[in-house]
Amino acid sequence: MTHPQNPATASGHARPASFQKRVLGFALTSFARIRTLGSTRRLLLLFAAMFVLAGFAFLLQPVRMAAIFGMGELLPVAVTDIRAFYGAMVIAFGLYFAREALLAESAIPAFVVVAVFSGGSAIGRVIGMGMDGSFGALHLSLLVGELACVWFARKGIAIERHQREKRRVIDNPQRLEDFRPLSKACLENPYPFYKAMREQCPVYKAPGNDFYYVSRYDDIREVAMNTEDYSSNLVAIILGSIDGTTKTMDQPKGGEGQLPVDVLAIQDPPRHGVQRKLGLQNLSLRYVESLEPYVRAKANEIIDRFIDRGECDWVQEFAKEIPMTIALELVGFPTTDWRRVKHWCDEGIALLSGVNTPEQFARHAESSMHIIHWVKREYERLRDHPDGKDHFTNALITAVNDPEIDFTEAEAISMVFQVIIAGSDSSANTIGNSVKMLAELPAVQLELRRDPARIPAFIEEVLRLESPFQGHFRQVKNDCVLNGVTLPAGTRLMLLWASANRDESQYPNPETLDMNRPNLKAHLAFGRGIHQCLGAQLARLEVRLALEELLRRTELIVLDPNQPADHVSSVFVRELNHLALRFVPAGQVRTVAGERPAVAMAEAGGRCPVAH
């Protein structure tokens, strides 16, 4: 897909733009690295700074430094030696320590060098003072400093070894302390970790974390409904570090004249009430239902591209496109840009994954800037050149211009931004996970083919079992006690919707898909309370129509055994990377023992009668 030419490139100024981009990337990467450093890495950085500063002092002022140590006139060769060994060599050590602190998987080798260098110097100093009788205050002070460096280096080595043991992944963990929440295995299947929290410590602060997980249904509902004591007025990013600890950090807030500003999901009353009222007016159930013909047509347009192949990557070829294009239609923006916008959205959401490397953090932060600037430009285009159409952005522009409504342009742009981000993701995740379940559960697939009216009940169970957002953050406003745990003001919580939705106290046999549950819609996949997702009904519509059309246009769908499905590594979203499907198009019925493929598969215990 070709994109419009960058104006800076067209005018011959690509180099400055590229330079600014590199500077921004370096700044963001450095910030992320330093922000996530543990105590031992910071100690190593302190050693690095000390060595570099001392080295430069000897390199640039060798004579003055020699005088401080009581040396008299120096021959030129001695000055050169001081510059080389006490200057350049010590600077090199400092740079090595800085690199190990920021990049190396283990800081132990660098601490060994610190210990050897400082210990050797201390031994030599003791020998020298004994042989020469130079027991001056300076040498005694330096000796104390060198011995302190040895002690701190040994302490750093011990802590690093302890951290390495803590990071070791334990097969089939049972105790909470044995789980590694940010390990690839746990992110792929977090549900045993959630279950262990519900049973052993429902309000849990994992070692190395600076926030609490909240895992039980009743506790999460209590927090979500209590806006007096718990604030949504933040977006926290989880930054994982080399040493296995995690830090939360507020995303930069839009100040005066800056975007985005806090709206909807990250805003508190009373401001939230104004914004939500406008959102509900323009995403009413009647409006959502009016979109059904368009959504159904779009679903068939996409299916047409791969139906005759008998196979597809459902996530990449369908699930990502349909919610993104509908979100852009909803706000009145051009749908031709959907791939680029989806890429920006995915990268922005990846900021919250908890497993960003510093380089990924910088790239994702840059994409977030791109999309907010793009949304601002598109909003201003519609504001300055009205298209007269009935869509979300025009409704917000009207509200901004209404003197009776206390609503700013910055809020309008930020609401459009949030609708695009959320609309691109929750539906896409559920469309992917629902089809994966259908392919894995042939009896359920057969039931829905026979009775499509059961599809809405199936969707509710998919939302419960594979919540598109695993959790959201809250911040404690007033000192509170939650399930016996004292939470001082300022404490951060992560409300695990996905854990609440498998809480045994609410759902008998919670791991089982049961479309006959009496409390099908009691799940928390779309949140709860005043911050419940505005687009929940639109998401349900998109998923329902996608399933109806896929089932209508195929006889059978199964997973490709040669391309196993896996999820994006994230504590925040439950999103498939790929979903390789094989299917029999409707009208190309192949029988097995006289039965249609779906029937044969269900009765064969899920074995696939489709041969490719």
Helices and strands as residue ranges (DSSP letters): H 7-10, H 14-35, H 39-60, H 62-68, H 76-81, I 82-88, H 89-103, H 108-132, H 137-167, G 176-178, H 184-188, H 191-200, E 203-204, E 212-214, H 217-225, E 230-231, E 236-240, E 246-250, G 264-266, H 271-282, H 285-290, H 292-306, G 307-309, E 311-313, H 314-314, I 315-319, H 321-331, G 335-337, H 338-350, H 358-384, H 392-401, H 409-440, H 442-450, G 452-454, H 455-465, E 472-476, E 480-482, E 485-487, E 492-495, H 497-500, G 520-522, G 529-531, H 536-552, E 554-559, E 566-567, E 576-578, E 580-585, H 597-603
